[in-house]
C-alpha cells in the first residue's frame, strides 16, 4: 500500500547502531531472579530503575519524617 504522506525533512533518519535500550541483554539475571525461592513483588531491572525507586523511597521517608508528629498525634 503506498503512503499517502511524505516523510517530513525534519524527521531523524533511523539509526543503524542499536541504542542502549535496544541492545540484546543476557536473560540470565532475570531467570535467576524468577527461580529464587523468594522474589519481590516488583522486581527492578536495570540501574536506572533501581535509582528511580531508591529516589522515590527516599522522598517518601522524608515526607514520613516531616509529618510523623502530626500522624502520631491523631492517636487512633
C-alpha positions as a printed Julia matrix, in Angstrom:
76×3 Matrix{Float64}:
  0.0     0.0    0.0
  1.53    3.35  -0.97
  2.0     6.07   1.61
 -0.36    8.98   1.43
  2.07   11.33   3.07
  5.74   12.12   2.68
  8.26   11.97   5.49
  8.98   15.5    6.74
 12.53   16.65   6.18
 12.93   17.31   9.92
 12.42   13.69  10.98
 15.61   12.0   12.09
 16.85    9.15   9.97
 16.82    5.7   11.54
 19.96    4.92  13.5
 21.98    1.93  12.34
 23.71    1.47  15.71
 21.49   -0.15  18.33
 20.79    2.1   21.26
 21.42    1.01  24.81
 17.73    0.31  25.22
 17.52   -1.99  22.2
 20.8    -3.89  22.55
 20.31   -7.51  23.49
 20.81   -8.26  27.16
 21.53  -11.52  28.88
 18.37  -13.17  30.22
 20.37  -14.94  32.94
 19.81  -12.37  35.73
 16.06  -12.39  35.1
 15.94  -16.19  35.04
 17.95  -16.29  38.26
 15.56  -13.86  39.94
 12.49  -15.78  38.8
 13.96  -19.08  40.01
 14.62  -17.72  43.51
 12.62  -19.03  46.46
 11.52  -15.51  47.4
 11.1   -12.77  44.82
  9.98   -9.17  45.32
  6.53   -8.08  44.3
  8.1    -5.59  41.9
 11.5    -6.63  40.6
 13.59   -3.67  39.49
 15.74   -4.44  36.45
 18.48   -2.06  35.41
 20.46    0.64  37.16
 18.06    3.4   36.11
 15.09    1.56  37.57
 16.87    0.86  40.85
 17.92    4.52  41.15
 14.39    5.78  40.42
 12.86    3.53  43.08
 15.58    4.47  45.57
 14.96    8.2   45.0
 11.2     7.75  45.33
 11.64    5.8   48.57
 13.9     8.5   50.0
 11.26   11.14  49.2
  8.61    9.02  50.93
 10.79    8.62  54.01
 11.49   12.36  54.12
  7.74   13.07  53.98
  7.13   10.5   56.71
  9.71   12.1   58.98
  8.33   15.58  58.34
  4.73   14.57  59.07
  5.31   11.92  61.75
  4.41   14.25  64.67
  1.07   15.11  63.06
  0.36   11.49  62.16
  1.23   10.19  65.64
 -0.78   12.96  67.3
 -4.01   11.59  65.88
 -3.74    8.68  68.37
 -6.0     6.14  66.7
